[in-house]
């Protein structure tokens, strides 16, 4: 869900992917971008605390050869406050690297 929210906040309406299966292929990239600027957590398999993943761990999970990363995205989450801060950080970075505000 956080990936979709970030995608819709960061990508201009005219450039957004409108077909849901195509968007599903973009979401791992959005998750990787979010992990560069905010903590990404993985839900525990059993009772217990969630774990915070590093950017390297997120990328290793999402970009394994032959693996459908969309299956794992439901196990990852970001806290709402961190998501808002991450979207703003990515928006500012986009401005510095030549994107539209």
N, C-alpha and C positions, 0 to 999 in steps of 0.2 A: 504494500500500500504506500509506504514512504517513497519508494521509487517512482510510482505513478504521480504522487503529489509533487515531488521535486521536478520530474520531467515536465509536467504541465506548468509549473512556475517558471521554468528556465528556458523552455523552447517556445518561440513565437508561434502563434496560432497557425499562421500560413505554412510553417515548416514542420508542424507536428505530424507524426504518423497516425493515421486515423483507423487503421485496421488492427484490431486487438492482437492477433497472433504476431504481427510484425512488431508491435510495441513490446510484446513479451521477449523478443530477441534483444531489444535495447535495454531492458531493465537491468540485466547484469552490469552493463556499462555504467548505468546511473548509480547502482549500488557501489561499484568500485570508486566512482567519483565522490560519492558521499563519504565513503570510508577514508578518503584522503583528508577530509576536513572535520569529521565528527566520529565519535565512537559508534561502532556497529556491534550489536550484541547478538549472541546466538542463544536461542531458547534451550534450556537443559532437556536432555532426553528423559530424565526422571525428575523427581522432586529435588529442588536445590536452586542455587543462584544461577543466573545466566552468566555467560562468559563474554568478555569484551575481546573482539578480534582485532588484530592489526590489519593494516592495509594489505600487507603481504599475504596474510592468512585468508582474507576475503578474496583476493585475486586468485589464490591457489584453489580455493573452493569453487569459485564461479567459472574459472577458465580452464578446467581440466579437459584434456582431449577426449572427445566422445561423450561428454557428460552434459545433460540438459540442466543448465543452471537454474532454470525456472522452478525445478523441483525443490531446490534448496532455499529459494528466496522466502518461502513461508516460515522458515526456521530462524530467519534473521530479522532483527528489528532495531529501530533507532528511537530514542526518546523524543517526544514532540518538541521540547525546547531545543534539543540538539539539532533536530531536523530544520527548524526555522533558522537557526544560526548557520547551518550548513548551506541552506539554499541561498542565504544572503552572501556567504563567503564565495560560493560558486558564481553567483551573479556578478560580484565585484571582480572576480578573477576573469570572467568572460569579457568584461569591459576592458581590462588591461591587455588581454590577448586578442583584441580586434573584433570581438562580437558586439552586437547591438546591445544597448542598455536594457 
